[in-house]
Amino acid sequence: MRKLSTLIFVCTAAIARAQDAYEAGITLSPDEKYFAVGNASTEIRLFRVSNGKFVRRFRCPSHNVGDGFFTKPAFSPNGTYLTAGNLGPDGGVNPIWRVSDGKVVARVALWAAKDSPSAMNVVGFSGDGKFVLGSLYGEHDQMLAHTVATWRHAYFVHNWKTRSTAAAICPKGSLVASVNSEIGLRFWDPESEPAKKWEGWPVREPEGIRYMAFSGDGNVLVFAGDGWCARLDPRLFPKGGVIMDTGRRVDNTVRPKKTVVVPSFIVRSVCASGSGKEAFLGGRDGRIARFDLATGKLLRIWKGFKDPVKGLALTRNGKTLLAYNLSEVRYWNAVTGKLRGKVTAGPVRRMS
């Protein structure tokens, strides 16, 4: 009996640590009429943006109480389907739901490591709507893709010997970015060679990246660390010329610059503006920070919650920021930080 109690305690503590580290997430539907939250539980919940009314829940038949939890949800570009990252010992099967009625239309295996119990924790649809993509970070460096037309496996690339620390899916095309513990920044594309516009120049990414996100237009990749962020914009890469000449001391490696660093700010979520000019960070202590990525300045910081900000979503017009703490969604004026409204998005299965 004592061994069983110890085992339950260890498993509970492990899930609690995972819930703290991974971005549970909030996502706006393509038409911005709805938002979905991954509430660190065995379901995804859908709400109306206009009045905060609960619409429906999305569950997976294979999920039991001890199976783990869903992370950040993702809509297909046309708003027809919904999926989410999935952490738990259920074989790495990610459900695809139909938004209109909540039914599971497919279950795709976005997991391939036979020696690991975890599934993909960054999952989404490609911007062109052709693929559902999954990227595993925190363990092996993997990326998988299934076609939306048939829900069949289409692409798989991996590196068993290294760990990926962060990943993001581009809202345009079918690009996935990941930061590898040894190799550094990498890009995957199931339809072509790694995108030339992103790998056309050597990049030295900042150290300490915890999360990543693409801008709404897909042109800018934002890195987020504890209290800072930085941007990578291929349009600003040098045009031709010498990459490196040690004799002449020429080094044109692209080094994205960090913004100012907010002290004692442990990041737990990130989102970028549509054009990638600004970024918002959610902190473990409930603070929300707004940065100008061009100047590196901190534009505003305010207290969003008493507990961690587990998800952020910005409307296309850049005026409203939705922040999520696993039990409540709050609507903020993205410029002034003034509270506009709030929605109860729980209950959640909390771990102690």
Buried (B, 14 or more C-beta within 10 A) or exposed (E): EEEEEEEEEEEEEEBBEBBBEBBBBBBBBBEBEBBBBBBBBBBBBBBBBEEBEEBBBBBBEBBEEEBBBBBBBBBBBEBBBBBBBBBBEBEBBBBBBBBEEBEBEBBBBBBBBEEBBBBBBBBBBBBEBBBBBBBBBBBBBBBBBBBBEEBEBBBBBBBEEBBBBBBBBBBBBBBBBBBBEEEEBBBBBBBEEBBEEBBEBBBEBBEBBBBBBBBBBBBBBBBBBBBBBBBBBBEEBEEEEEEEEEEEEEEBEBBBEBBEBBEEBBBBBBBBBBEBBBBBBBBBBBBBBBBBBEEBEBBEBBEBBEBBBBBBBBBEEBEBBBBBBBBBBBBBEBBEBEEBEEBEBBEBBEBE
